């Protein structure tokens, strides 16, 4: 059995070890809570990224409403302008020929 100063040194070492373990346990709990919050945040980000990727795939395939609306609008403007040029006679044929080539290429490149 330890006596005197040896007992005090031994008790001090045990106290240091106990306090270190207690602090480590508290820090581990805080770290766990932060990791849980981060996991929740990352799941939300993953969901948003998945939805964005799906939308981009649809857009690239020309299957979104935005693309269809843009395509309809641009075609109406270009071909409507050609229709208005009917007063110019044969120039209307050239207008449609040029418009079709340029416009349909633009739609394809969208």
Secondary structure, 3 states (H helix, E strand, C coil): CCCHHHHHHHHHHHHHHHHHHHHHHHHHHHHHHHHHHHHHHHHHHHHHHHHHHHHHHHHHCCCCHHHHHHHHHHHHHHHHHHHHHHHHCCHHHHHHHHHHHHHHHHHHHC
